[in-house]
Amino acid sequence: MESSDGNGEKEGLVYGASAKQGGAVSLELLHNGYEVYAVARTEEQIEQLRAAGITAFRGDLNDTGSLYEAIQHVQIVYFQLPVNFDLPLVRRYFQNAVDTAKLANVELLVVNTNVFVPKNLTDSDAIEIKRELKAYARDSGLPVIFLQPTLYLENLYIPGVFEENVLASPVPADHPIAWVSLKNAAKHASYAIKSRFETKRHHKCPSQINIKKRLKGTHLP
């Protein structure tokens, strides 16, 4: 596996490339000249990924052995924490991904927590497991960057979230929130990778990137 230094082809493994969020990241990386790898459980998913220009392998995050065929080709691993309330399963998936990345000695791990994790402890298990897994990634010794979007604009299309000009959100309409589209979140992921490999001042590469643009409820269409 050759090192990426801003010259030549760069390779990245995107977990969740078959889903909307990971798929957007995969397409953005392809657009920027990266060779993208992925793992999928079914032949149908594999064929869809290959049709999009992604090198896909049969694999499952429950089986670390099945991940190595893909990860041995890459310098970069992107992992999006899933929206799944089976917390032991999420923990196992993430730890398997990080352990395999460490074994393969990848040069960068990019983790999207899928939600903002505040500095102070909360009473939400769904938030606190993300804090736990961030610590696991840091303790791996791998270079890691965290992406922490607050809310995805595409959530507005979920039935019942936005109906008759009313947004079902437990936040006052005049309170600004950092909304981000899947496309823009993917651009942030690409920037995180580029800042690590394609800038001369690697020591200034941010260890965490948060989405800062904020809109009030009254600004939403």
ZADO-1210 file (C-alpha; in nm, 4 decimals, padded with zeros to 6 digits):
<atoms>
<atom x="00.0000" y="00.0000" z="00.0000" code="MET" pos="1"/>
<atom x="00.1591" y="00.3262" z="-00.1080" code="GLU" pos="2"/>
<atom x="00.1280" y="00.6407" z="00.0975" code="SER" pos="3"/>
<atom x="-00.0898" y="00.9285" z="-00.0228" code="SER" pos="4"/>
<atom x="00.1041" y="01.2554" z="-00.0302" code="ASP" pos="5"/>
<atom x="-00.1092" y="01.4678" z="-00.2584" code="GLY" pos="6"/>
<atom x="00.0410" y="01.3184" z="-00.5745" code="ASN" pos="7"/>
<atom x="-00.1034" y="01.0262" z="-00.7671" code="GLY" pos="8"/>
<atom x="-00.4047" y="00.8178" z="-00.6867" code="GLU" pos="9"/>
<atom x="-00.5508" y="00.8104" z="-00.3361" code="LYS" pos="10"/>
<atom x="-00.7588" y="00.5251" z="-00.1993" code="GLU" pos="11"/>
<atom x="-01.0294" y="00.5388" z="00.0633" code="GLY" pos="12"/>
<atom x="-01.2658" y="00.2852" z="00.2180" code="LEU" pos="13"/>
<atom x="-01.6126" y="00.4248" z="00.2870" code="VAL" pos="14"/>
<atom x="-01.8249" y="00.2217" z="00.5245" code="TYR" pos="15"/>
<atom x="-02.1957" y="00.2610" z="00.4526" code="GLY" pos="16"/>
<atom x="-02.1399" y="00.3491" z="00.0868" code="ALA" pos="17"/>
<atom x="-02.4691" y="00.1774" z="-00.0021" code="SER" pos="18"/>
<atom x="-02.6652" y="00.4211" z="00.2166" code="ALA" pos="19"/>
<atom x="-02.7502" y="00.7838" z="00.1426" code="LYS" pos="20"/>
<atom x="-02.4928" y="00.9509" z="00.3657" code="GLN" pos="21"/>
<atom x="-02.2039" y="00.7198" z="00.2879" code="GLY" pos="22"/>
<atom x="-02.3066" y="00.7167" z="-00.0759" code="GLY" pos="23"/>
<atom x="-02.2805" y="01.0950" z="-00.0930" code="ALA" pos="24"/>
<atom x="-01.9300" y="01.0811" z="00.0531" code="VAL" pos="25"/>
<atom x="-01.8290" y="00.8106" z="-00.1941" code="SER" pos="26"/>
<atom x="-01.9465" y="01.0154" z="-00.4925" code="LEU" pos="27"/>
<atom x="-01.7724" y="01.3277" z="-00.3638" code="GLU" pos="28"/>
<atom x="-01.4441" y="01.1414" z="-00.3234" code="LEU" pos="29"/>
<atom x="-01.4783" y="00.9884" z="-00.6707" code="LEU" pos="30"/>
<atom x="-01.5413" y="01.3377" z="-00.8085" code="HIS" pos="31"/>
<atom x="-01.2182" y="01.4546" z="-00.6448" code="ASN" pos="32"/>
<atom x="-01.0069" y="01.1795" z="-00.7965" code="GLY" pos="33"/>
<atom x="-01.0007" y="00.9226" z="-00.5180" code="TYR" pos="34"/>
<atom x="-01.0345" y="00.5512" z="-00.5741" code="GLU" pos="35"/>
<atom x="-01.3186" y="00.4448" z="-00.3461" code="VAL" pos="36"/>
<atom x="-01.3592" y="00.1032" z="-00.1862" code="TYR" pos="37"/>
<atom x="-01.6609" y="-00.0330" z="-00.0023" code="ALA" pos="38"/>
<atom x="-01.7970" y="-00.3467" z="00.1580" code="VAL" pos="39"/>
<atom x="-02.1540" y="-00.4701" z="00.1239" code="ALA" pos="40"/>
<atom x="-02.3559" y="-00.7684" z="00.2415" code="ARG" pos="41"/>
<atom x="-02.5449" y="-00.8535" z="-00.0769" code="THR" pos="42"/>
<atom x="-02.4587" y="-00.9045" z="-00.4418" code="GLU" pos="43"/>
<atom x="-02.7227" y="-00.6486" z="-00.5372" code="GLU" pos="44"/>
<atom x="-02.5508" y="-00.3818" z="-00.3271" code="GLN" pos="45"/>
<atom x="-02.2113" y="-00.4810" z="-00.4644" code="ILE" pos="46"/>
<atom x="-02.3326" y="-00.4483" z="-00.8244" code="GLU" pos="47"/>
<atom x="-02.4884" y="-00.1073" z="-00.7533" code="GLN" pos="48"/>
<atom x="-02.1654" y="00.0173" z="-00.5988" code="LEU" pos="49"/>
<atom x="-01.9558" y="-00.1124" z="-00.8869" code="ARG" pos="50"/>
<atom x="-02.1905" y="00.0529" z="-01.1357" code="ALA" pos="51"/>
<atom x="-02.1155" y="00.3842" z="-00.9608" code="ALA" pos="52"/>
<atom x="-01.7413" y="00.3330" z="-01.0053" code="GLY" pos="53"/>
<atom x="-01.6713" y="00.1990" z="-00.6556" code="ILE" pos="54"/>
<atom x="-01.4568" y="-00.1086" z="-00.5927" code="THR" pos="55"/>
<atom x="-01.6830" y="-00.3235" z="-00.3769" code="ALA" pos="56"/>
<atom x="-01.6208" y="-00.6410" z="-00.1795" code="PHE" pos="57"/>
<atom x="-01.8503" y="-00.8758" z="00.0089" code="ARG" pos="58"/>
<atom x="-01.8126" y="-00.7908" z="00.3764" code="GLY" pos="59"/>
<atom x="-01.9870" y="-00.7431" z="00.7094" code="ASP" pos="60"/>
<atom x="-01.8861" y="-00.5254" z="01.0039" code="LEU" pos="61"/>
<atom x="-01.9625" y="-00.8213" z="01.2286" code="ASN" pos="62"/>
<atom x="-01.6776" y="-01.0117" z="01.0634" code="ASP" pos="63"/>
<atom x="-01.3392" y="-00.8394" z="01.0795" code="THR" pos="64"/>
<atom x="-01.1851" y="-01.0979" z="00.8474" code="GLY" pos="65"/>
<atom x="-01.4248" y="-00.9961" z="00.5704" code="SER" pos="66"/>
<atom x="-01.3165" y="-00.6299" z="00.6006" code="LEU" pos="67"/>
<atom x="-00.9474" y="-00.6824" z="00.5431" code="TYR" pos="68"/>
<atom x="-00.9778" y="-00.7618" z="00.1724" code="GLU" pos="69"/>
<atom x="-01.0958" y="-00.4065" z="00.1127" code="ALA" pos="70"/>
<atom x="-00.8981" y="-00.2193" z="00.3766" code="ILE" pos="71"/>
<atom x="-00.5588" y="-00.3534" z="00.2684" code="GLN" pos="72"/>
<atom x="-00.5798" y="-00.1330" z="-00.0443" code="HIS" pos="73"/>
<atom x="-00.6443" y="00.2037" z="00.1243" code="VAL" pos="74"/>
<atom x="-00.4832" y="00.4852" z="00.3191" code="GLN" pos="75"/>
<atom x="-00.8104" y="00.6418" z="00.4357" code="ILE" pos="76"/>
<atom x="-01.1106" y="00.5014" z="00.6201" code="VAL" pos="77"/>
<atom x="-01.4415" y="00.6886" z="00.6512" code="TYR" pos="78"/>
<atom x="-01.6944" y="00.5628" z="00.9035" code="PHE" pos="79"/>
<atom x="-02.0414" y="00.7084" z="00.9604" code="GLN" pos="80"/>
<atom x="-02.1920" y="00.6079" z="01.2938" code="LEU" pos="81"/>
<atom x="-02.5305" y="00.4529" z="01.2089" code="PRO" pos="82"/>
<atom x="-02.8641" y="00.5699" z="01.3467" code="VAL" pos="83"/>
<atom x="-02.9277" y="00.2491" z="01.5347" code="ASN" pos="84"/>
<atom x="-03.0476" y="00.2093" z="01.8918" code="PHE" pos="85"/>
<atom x="-02.8971" y="-00.1372" z="01.9277" code="ASP" pos="86"/>
<atom x="-02.6016" y="00.0159" z="02.1096" code="LEU" pos="87"/>
<atom x="-02.3988" y="-00.3043" z="02.1614" code="PRO" pos="88"/>
<atom x="-02.4228" y="-00.3668" z="01.7860" code="LEU" pos="89"/>
<atom x="-02.3108" y="-00.0121" z="01.7034" code="VAL" pos="90"/>
<atom x="-02.0220" y="-00.0498" z="01.9468" code="ARG" pos="91"/>
<atom x="-01.9150" y="-00.3798" z="01.7913" code="ARG" pos="92"/>
<atom x="-01.9377" y="-00.2454" z="01.4345" code="TYR" pos="93"/>
<atom x="-01.7299" y="00.0603" z="01.5174" code="PHE" pos="94"/>
<atom x="-01.4678" y="-00.1229" z="01.7189" code="GLN" pos="95"/>
<atom x="-01.4282" y="-00.3792" z="01.4409" code="ASN" pos="96"/>
<atom x="-01.3805" y="-00.1009" z="01.1855" code="ALA" pos="97"/>
<atom x="-01.1234" y="00.0801" z="01.3999" code="VAL" pos="98"/>
<atom x="-00.9357" y="-00.2378" z="01.4954" code="ASP" pos="99"/>
<atom x="-00.9115" y="-00.3428" z="01.1306" code="THR" pos="100"/>
<atom x="-00.7944" y="00.0053" z="01.0288" code="ALA" pos="101"/>
<atom x="-00.5248" y="-00.0092" z="01.2957" code="LYS" pos="102"/>
<atom x="-00.4159" y="-00.3542" z="01.1816" code="LEU" pos="103"/>
<atom x="-00.3879" y="-00.2249" z="00.8240" code="ALA" pos="104"/>
<atom x="-00.1956" y="00.0812" z="00.9464" code="ASN" pos="105"/>
<atom x="-00.4140" y="00.3290" z="00.7585" code="VAL" pos="106"/>
<atom x="-00.3014" y="00.6905" z="00.7506" code="GLU" pos="107"/>
<atom x="-00.6300" y="00.8590" z="00.8410" code="LEU" pos="108"/>
<atom x="-00.9597" y="00.7687" z="01.0052" code="LEU" pos="109"/>
<atom x="-01.2521" y="01.0044" z="00.9463" code="VAL" pos="110"/>
<atom x="-01.5488" y="00.9516" z="01.1778" code="VAL" pos="111"/>
<atom x="-01.8885" y="01.1121" z="01.1258" code="ASN" pos="112"/>
<atom x="-02.0756" y="01.0966" z="01.4568" code="THR" pos="113"/>
<atom x="-02.4037" y="01.1744" z="01.2763" code="ASN" pos="114"/>
<atom x="-02.4908" y="01.4222" z="01.5511" code="VAL" pos="115"/>
<atom x="-02.3168" y="01.6873" z="01.7583" code="PHE" pos="116"/>
<atom x="-02.1627" y="01.5490" z="02.0783" code="VAL" pos="117"/>
<atom x="-02.1513" y="01.8228" z="02.3447" code="PRO" pos="118"/>
<atom x="-01.8592" y="01.8660" z="02.5836" code="LYS" pos="119"/>
<atom x="-02.0683" y="01.7950" z="02.8906" code="ASN" pos="120"/>
<atom x="-02.2183" y="01.4567" z="02.9720" code="LEU" pos="121"/>
<atom x="-02.5850" y="01.4029" z="02.8883" code="THR" pos="122"/>
<atom x="-02.8522" y="01.1574" z="03.0027" code="ASP" pos="123"/>
<atom x="-02.8912" y="01.0226" z="02.6468" code="SER" pos="124"/>
<atom x="-02.7442" y="00.6771" z="02.5841" code="ASP" pos="125"/>
<atom x="-02.7554" y="00.7462" z="02.2086" code="ALA" pos="126"/>
<atom x="-02.5281" y="01.0493" z="02.2581" code="ILE" pos="127"/>
<atom x="-02.3008" y="00.8999" z="02.5201" code="GLU" pos="128"/>
<atom x="-02.2131" y="00.5955" z="02.3113" code="ILE" pos="129"/>
<atom x="-02.0840" y="00.8349" z="02.0458" code="LYS" pos="130"/>
<atom x="-01.8651" y="01.0008" z="02.3089" code="ARG" pos="131"/>
<atom x="-01.7401" y="00.6541" z="02.4080" code="GLU" pos="132"/>
<atom x="-01.6625" y="00.5606" z="02.0481" code="LEU" pos="133"/>
<atom x="-01.4849" y="00.8899" z="01.9824" code="LYS" pos="134"/>
<atom x="-01.2559" y="00.8040" z="02.2738" code="ALA" pos="135"/>
<atom x="-01.2032" y="00.4552" z="02.1292" code="TYR" pos="136"/>
<atom x="-01.0954" y="00.6077" z="01.7986" code="ALA" pos="137"/>
<atom x="-00.8544" y="00.8468" z="01.9713" code="ARG" pos="138"/>
<atom x="-00.7076" y="00.5684" z="02.1826" code="ASP" pos="139"/>
<atom x="-00.6385" y="00.3607" z="01.8705" code="SER" pos="140"/>
<atom x="-00.3386" y="00.5790" z="01.7944" code="GLY" pos="141"/>
<atom x="-00.4596" y="00.6412" z="01.4400" code="LEU" pos="142"/>
<atom x="-00.4763" y="00.9977" z="01.3049" code="PRO" pos="143"/>
<atom x="-00.8477" y="01.0784" z="01.3341" code="VAL" pos="144"/>
<atom x="-01.0794" y="01.3605" z="01.2341" code="ILE" pos="145"/>
<atom x="-01.4370" y="01.3865" z="01.3631" code="PHE" pos="146"/>
<atom x="-01.7258" y="01.5343" z="01.1653" code="LEU" pos="147"/>
<atom x="-02.0190" y="01.6420" z="01.3803" code="GLN" pos="148"/>
<atom x="-02.3253" y="01.7583" z="01.1846" code="PRO" pos="149"/>
<atom x="-02.6199" y="01.8766" z="01.3894" code="THR" pos="150"/>
<atom x="-02.9197" y="01.8056" z="01.1664" code="LEU" pos="151"/>
<atom x="-02.9507" y="01.6956" z="00.8048" code="TYR" pos="152"/>
<atom x="-03.1760" y="01.9001" z="00.5781" code="LEU" pos="153"/>
<atom x="-03.2979" y="01.5781" z="00.4187" code="GLU" pos="154"/>
<atom x="-03.4678" y="01.4926" z="00.7496" code="ASN" pos="155"/>
<atom x="-03.7355" y="01.7400" z="00.6460" code="LEU" pos="156"/>
<atom x="-03.8534" y="01.4828" z="00.3908" code="TYR" pos="157"/>
<atom x="-03.9269" y="01.2228" z="00.6578" code="ILE" pos="158"/>
<atom x="-04.3065" y="01.1855" z="00.6804" code="PRO" pos="159"/>
<atom x="-04.4454" y="01.3828" z="00.9727" code="GLY" pos="160"/>
<atom x="-04.1374" y="01.6001" z="01.0253" code="VAL" pos="161"/>
<atom x="-04.2470" y="01.8912" z="00.8047" code="PHE" pos="162"/>
<atom x="-04.6160" y="01.9208" z="00.7228" code="GLU" pos="163"/>
<atom x="-04.8418" y="02.2189" z="00.6505" code="GLU" pos="164"/>
<atom x="-04.5520" y="02.4610" z="00.7061" code="ASN" pos="165"/>
<atom x="-04.4919" y="02.3264" z="01.0574" code="VAL" pos="166"/>
<atom x="-04.1568" y="02.1736" z="01.1502" code="LEU" pos="167"/>
<atom x="-04.1857" y="01.9024" z="01.4155" code="ALA" pos="168"/>
<atom x="-03.8736" y="01.9906" z="01.6138" code="SER" pos="169"/>
<atom x="-03.8407" y="02.0443" z="01.9915" code="PRO" pos="170"/>
<atom x="-03.6508" y="02.3691" z="01.9337" code="VAL" pos="171"/>
<atom x="-03.7920" y="02.7258" z="01.9411" code="PRO" pos="172"/>
<atom x="-03.8370" y="02.8740" z="01.5935" code="ALA" pos="173"/>
<atom x="-03.6007" y="03.1625" z="01.6731" code="ASP" pos="174"/>
<atom x="-03.3205" y="02.9332" z="01.7897" code="HIS" pos="175"/>
<atom x="-03.0494" y="02.8925" z="01.5208" code="PRO" pos="176"/>
<atom x="-02.9535" y="02.5346" z="01.4320" code="ILE" pos="177"/>
<atom x="-02.6735" y="02.4110" z="01.2063" code="ALA" pos="178"/>
<atom x="-02.8569" y="02.2285" z="00.9264" code="TRP" pos="179"/>
<atom x="-02.6514" y="02.0624" z="00.6551" code="VAL" pos="180"/>
<atom x="-02.7357" y="01.8757" z="00.3352" code="SER" pos="181"/>
<atom x="-02.5946" y="01.5340" z="00.2546" code="LEU" pos="182"/>
<atom x="-02.4018" y="01.6891" z="-00.0324" code="LYS" pos="183"/>
<atom x="-02.2423" y="01.9568" z="00.1847" code="ASN" pos="184"/>
<atom x="-02.1637" y="01.7073" z="00.4606" code="ALA" pos="185"/>
<atom x="-01.9843" y="01.4994" z="00.1979" code="ALA" pos="186"/>
<atom x="-01.7852" y="01.8066" z="00.0952" code="LYS" pos="187"/>
<atom x="-01.6792" y="01.8520" z="00.4578" code="HIS" pos="188"/>
<atom x="-01.5593" y="01.4909" z="00.4615" code="ALA" pos="189"/>
<atom x="-01.3609" y="01.5483" z="00.1436" code="SER" pos="190"/>
<atom x="-01.2118" y="01.8651" z="00.2918" code="TYR" pos="191"/>
<atom x="-01.1095" y="01.6765" z="00.6066" code="ALA" pos="192"/>
<atom x="-00.9181" y="01.4272" z="00.3960" code="ILE" pos="193"/>
<atom x="-00.7674" y="01.6899" z="00.1688" code="LYS" pos="194"/>
<atom x="-00.6507" y="01.8951" z="00.4681" code="SER" pos="195"/>
<atom x="-00.4574" y="01.5929" z="00.5938" code="ARG" pos="196"/>
<atom x="-00.2956" y="01.4790" z="00.2693" code="PHE" pos="197"/>
<atom x="-00.2803" y="01.7725" z="00.0314" code="GLU" pos="198"/>
<atom x="-00.1678" y="02.0651" z="00.2475" code="THR" pos="199"/>
<atom x="00.1942" y="02.1337" z="00.3284" code="LYS" pos="200"/>
<atom x="00.1155" y="02.2282" z="00.6889" code="ARG" pos="201"/>
<atom x="-00.0074" y="01.8954" z="00.8206" code="HIS" pos="202"/>
<atom x="00.0395" y="02.0100" z="01.1801" code="HIS" pos="203"/>
<atom x="-00.2409" y="02.2629" z="01.1247" code="LYS" pos="204"/>
<atom x="-00.4888" y="02.0014" z="01.0056" code="CYS" pos="205"/>
<atom x="-00.7988" y="02.0266" z="01.2294" code="PRO" pos="206"/>
<atom x="-00.8742" y="01.7288" z="01.4524" code="SER" pos="207"/>
<atom x="-01.2460" y="01.8103" z="01.4492" code="GLN" pos="208"/>
<atom x="-01.4715" y="01.9857" z="01.2006" code="ILE" pos="209"/>
<atom x="-01.8148" y="02.1092" z="01.3045" code="ASN" pos="210"/>
<atom x="-02.0844" y="02.2438" z="01.0738" code="ILE" pos="211"/>
<atom x="-02.1176" y="02.6091" z="01.1765" code="LYS" pos="212"/>
<atom x="-02.3758" y="02.7583" z="00.9395" code="LYS" pos="213"/>
<atom x="-02.6960" y="02.8095" z="01.1386" code="ARG" pos="214"/>
<atom x="-03.0547" y="02.8764" z="01.0366" code="LEU" pos="215"/>
<atom x="-03.3607" y="02.9628" z="01.2414" code="LYS" pos="216"/>
<atom x="-03.6844" y="02.7760" z="01.1900" code="GLY" pos="217"/>
<atom x="-03.8324" y="03.0856" z="01.0249" code="THR" pos="218"/>
<atom x="-03.5599" y="03.0697" z="00.7576" code="HIS" pos="219"/>
<atom x="-03.6513" y="02.7202" z="00.6443" code="LEU" pos="220"/>
<atom x="-03.8781" y="02.6901" z="00.3378" code="PRO" pos="221"/>
</atoms>
